Amino acid sequence: MDALALQKLTEWLIDGARSAPRPPQMMAETCERMVAAGLPLTRVGVFVRTLHPDVVGRNFVWRPGAEIVAGTANYEMLESEEFRNSPLAIVFAEKREVRARMDGPDAKRFPLFDDLRAEGITDYIALPLLNVDGSAHASSWTTKQPGGFTEAQLKALHDLIPALARLIEVTRWRFTASVLLDTYVGNRAGGRILDGQIRRGHAETMDAAIWLSDLRGFTALSDRLPPATVIDILNLYFDCQVSAIAAHGGEVLKFMGDGLLAVFPIDEYVGDVGNACAQVLEAACEARANVEAMRFPVGETIERFRFGVALHVGRVLYGNIGGGNRLDFTCIGPAVNLAARLEKIAGRLHRTVLASSAFAETCPDRWQDLGEYPIGGFSGAARVYGLKDETAGAYPP
């Protein structure tokens, strides 16, 4: 083995693997340099736990001459027979290595080994990737070398693991921060926060279509159903909207009880307001259909649901607002206030989708004029519009 090449690889990892900034690139270059230094690797896997509401972990698999295969695992995977009867379950739970030669006494210990032998694998070792916070992730290393890994090769592998673990830990925390920000404040706001826009008062203006909705009859619903059931209903209800909003270029900024605030940014250079509003309207129609189809069994009854959404387009102030060291990345301004007032009018008019004149004029063939209504907090009345395919009597309060 080339000890100097292995030392340079260790130094490269400690320095942050700067020539391979993305995890798949880093893993590919690491494995290729290990092989070039004399380690006869056939298949390498890295398995990293994540902090994500849907994904329990990410995995990256390297094979010589092939692209890195990246994947994710959901939480149900932890309960699967395949995982529980695997070496990785031991690595994660006990933070210790598992090694077996395919012709040795442990060759039948795990079902995975039958598949490895069929590939011609002669040796397997799974090693923990220990983080400074005490958590453990996992790596697996295999070879087709006759007789398996030598003691010198195993030592070289063990020597590289600490540097690899540190780099993976740093990368993981960056990924975790990004995921958490996307989950709790949205990807647009999350990106700004990661870029350093964290000071109170830091804000910018942008043109956007605004979506503000709420669930009809939520107060009565909360009063007669158990809190846990209400939470399940809210999650299902928000699913009906969020998927449609995201699919059409919007970003959810707030969940406020049963209320939802979303924005659809309008490109400051292209400024295609018509296209942006058309996307918002399609999202609103999809959400309307989703909520209409929503059913929730409670005892012997099936609950059905209605909601209202107000659409407006205008200029908003987007940035950090708060007190002390507790900040919120949100949008404010007269346009947001008007959308909030319109949503209340939608409820009084028994309408599901209501729009301001500024929004409706971007696609006038879809709307009908419902007249002018006084707007609380505004000096004048505002003209509001309802979709032509809705009738007031179809959506009772």
N, C-alpha and C positions, 0 to 999 in steps of 0.2 A: 504493500500500500504506500501511497505517496503522503507521508506525514505532513510535508510542507503545504500540499494542496488542501488537506483537511484543516490545517491551522488557518489558512487564508479563508476557507469557507466559514469557520467559526468567527473570525474577525468580521467577515462580511455580514453575517447574521447579527452580530452584536452592534454593528454600525447601522442596522436598519434595513439591510438588503435594498439599498437605494436604487439599484439597477432594475429591480422587479417590484414596483410599488403596490401591485395588486396581489392578493393572496394566491390565485392560481399561478401567476408568474413566479412568485417567490417559491412556491412549492416545486414547480417544474425546474427552476434553475438550481435549487438546493439538491434535488434528486440527481440531476444530470451531473452536477459537480461531485457528488458523492460517488457515482458510478465511475467517473473519470479518475477519481482518486483511488479506485480499487475496491470499492464495496459492491458486490455482485447483486444488486437489487433487482427484483422482478416486479413487485407490486408494493406500493406504499400508500397507506391511508392515514389521513389526519381527520380527527373527529372532535369538533369543538362545540361545547354547550353554549347556548345563546340565552339572552333575556328578551323574549319575544312572546306576545300573546298567543301566537299560533304555532311557532316553530321552536322545537326544543333544542335543535342543533343543526350544524352545517357539516358537511363532509366533503373532502377533496381526495380524489384517488388518482395516483400517478402510475403509469406503465411506460416502459421504454418505447420511444418512438410514437407515442400517442398523445392526444390532447388531454389536459387535466379534466377529469369528470367531476363536476361539482353538483351537490345535491343538498336537500334539506330533509329533516325528519320531524314529524309532528309528535305531540305528546303521547298519542296512542302507541307509538313505537316502543316506548319504555315498558309497556305491558305485554308486548308481543313475545311469543315463544322464541322467535328467532333471536331477539335481543337478549332475553333472559338466559338463553342457552348459548351465549357467545363469550369469548374471552374479554370483549370490551365491557361487558357488564361487571366483570371482576375489576378491571382497571378503574372504571368510574367509581365503583362502590368502595373498593379497598385500597385504591391508589398504589397498586403494586403491579409489577410486570408479570406477564404470562408467556411462557416459551414452550415450544414443542417441536421436536423433529418429527417429520412425517413417517419415519420408520422406527420411532422410539416408543416407549411405554405409554406416552400421553397422546399417541396418534389418533385414538378413538374418543378422546375426551369431549370434543365438541363436534356437532354436525358440520360446522364450517370446514373442518379439516378434511372431510371426504371430498368436498369440492376442490380444495387446494391440491390434494394428491392427484385428482383427475387432471389438473392443469400442469402437473409435473413439479409442483412446489416441493422442496425438500426440507425447508426450515421456516418457522414462523415465530415472531416475537412481537408482543404488544407491550408498549411502554407508556407509562403515564407522563403527561405534560403538566407538571406541577406549577401552579401560579402562586404569587406571593401572598394572596389572600387565603391560601389553603385549598382552593378548589383544584380539581383535577380534570384534565381533558385526556385524550387518548391518541395514540399513534400505533400503526401496525406496519411491520416490515417483513418481507418474504424474499426468498431466494430459490433459484433452481440449481444452485451450485451443488455438485455431488458432495454428500456428507454434511451439507448445511453450512451455516456460518462458522468461521473459525473463531477462536477465542480473541484473536487480535482484531478481527472485524467487529465482533460484538463490543469490545472495549471502545473502538473508534465510534461506533454507533452511540454508545452510552455517553461518550465525551461530548458529542454534538447536541444531545438532547437539551441540556440547560439553556444553551444559546437559542435554540429553536423555540423552546417553550417561552422564553422572555419575549421574543419577537411576536409570537402568536398571541401572547397576552396583551401586548400593546395594540396590535391590530384588532383583537377582539373587543377591547374597551372602546376603541374608536367606532367600531361597527355597532356596539351596544348603545353608545351615546346617540348615534344617528337613528337607530331603530326606536329608541325611547322618545326622542324628540318628534320623529314622524308620527308615532303612535299617539302622543299626548298633545302636540301642538300643530301637527300637520307638516308635510314635507317642505313647503315653501318657507314657513316660519322656522322650522327646524334647521334648514340650511343656513338661514341668516344667523341664527344663534350660534351654530358651530363656526361660522365665519367671523364671530366676534361681536355681533351686534347685540350686546347684552346690557348696555347702560340704559337706565331709566330715562325716558324722554327721547331716545333715539327712534325716529320714525320717518317715514317717507310717504308721499302720496302716490296713488295709482288709480287708474280707471279700472272698474270691475263691475260685472253683473253680480247682484247680491241676492242671496236665497235665504229666507227666514221662514221657518215652518214650526208648527206645533201639533200635538196630538189632541184631537177633539175629545172632550169629556174626561181629561186625564185626572182632574181633581176628584171627581166621583169614582173613577176607577181605582184610584189610590185609597179611597176611603173604604171601599167594600172588599178589596182583595188583599191578601197577605203581602207584606213588603217584598219577600223573595219572588213571588209571582209577578209583581209589578216590574221588578228588575228584569226578569226573563222576557216580559212583554216589551219593555223598552228596548232591550237588545235586539229582539226580532224586528221591532218597528224601525229602529235606526238602520238595520241591515237593508231594509227596503229602500232607503234613501241613499246611503253612503255609496253603495255599489254603482248606482246610477250617476251620482255626482262625480265620482272618480273617473268613471268611464267617459265622461264628457268634458273633462279638463278642469273640474272644480276641486276645491280644497275645503274640507270641513275645518272651521276654526273653533267652534264651540258646541258643546252639548250643555244645555241649560235646563235641567229637569227633563221635560218632554220637548223642549225647544232645540232647534238646530240652526246654526248660522254658518253659511258657506259663502265663499267668493269664487268667482270665475274671472281671473285676471285677464285684462285685455292688453295685448301687446302694445307697448308705447310707441313702437315704430310703425308697425303695420296698421294697428288701430282698427281692425275689422270688427266693429261693434255688432254689425248684423250677424256675422257668423258666430260670434261668441254668444249672443242672445239666442240664436237658433239652437245651439248646443244646450244651453240652459233649459230651454223649453222642452227639448227632447228628454232631458234628464227628469224634468218635472212630470212629464207624461208617463215615463217609465216608473217613477216612484209612485205616482197615483195608481197605476195598475198593480204594482206590488202590494201597496197597502190595501187596496180593494180585495186582493186575493188572500190577504193574511188571515189566518184562523188560529185561535189559541184555545184549547180545551181547558175549561175550569169546571171541575166536577162533572155534572151531567150536561152542562151547557157548552156551547162553542161561542167564544167571544169574537166579534168582528169589530173593525176599527175604521176610523175616518181621520183625516188630517187636513190641514190647510197650509198652503205655501204662498208667500208673497214674493214677487220678482220685481226688481228695480235695477237700474244701471246708473252709475254715477262715479264721482270721485270720492275716494275714502282715504283716511289717514291710517297707515299700517305700521305698527311698531310697538315699543315697550311702554307699558303703563302699569303703575302699581304704587305700593307704599313700602318704605323700609327696604328690606331685602327680598320681598315677595313681589315678583313681577309677572306680568301676563303679556304675551304677544298677541295682539288683537287688532281689529280695525274699528274705527269710530268715524263719526261725521254725520252731517245732515242726511246723506244718502242712506246710511244704516238706520238712522232714526225713522226716516220715511218708510223704509221696508218694514220696520217693526209695527208702525201704525197701520200700514196696509194689511198686515197679517191679521190684526184684530178686526178690520173691516171685512176681511174674507169670512171670518167666523160669523159676523152679523148677517152677511148676505148669503150664508149657507153655501159658499163656494169653496172648491178645493184649491184651484189655482187662480190667483189674482195678480194683476200687473199694473204698474204705473204707466202713465202715458209715455214716458221716456223709453220704457221697455217695449210696450206694445207697438210703438211706431216703427220699430225695427223689423217687425213681421206682422203688418196690420191685417192680413187676410185671415189670421187665426183668432182674432179677438173681436169682441163686441163691447161697445161703449155702455157702461153701467151707470154713468152719471158722475156728478161731482159730490164729494163728501168732505166735511170739515175734518182737518187733521190736527189732533191735539199737539200743541206746542209749535205749530206752524201758523203763519199769519194769514194764509189763504187756504181755500179749499183745493182739493186735488181730484183730478178726473181719474177714475179707475176703470179697469177693463177685465172682463172675464172671458174664458175660452168659449168659443162658439159651440163646442161639443158638450158643454155642461149646461144644465138647467138649474135654477135656484132651488126648485122643489126636490131635486134628486139627492140633496145632501142635507138632511135635517140636522139641527143643532143637537 
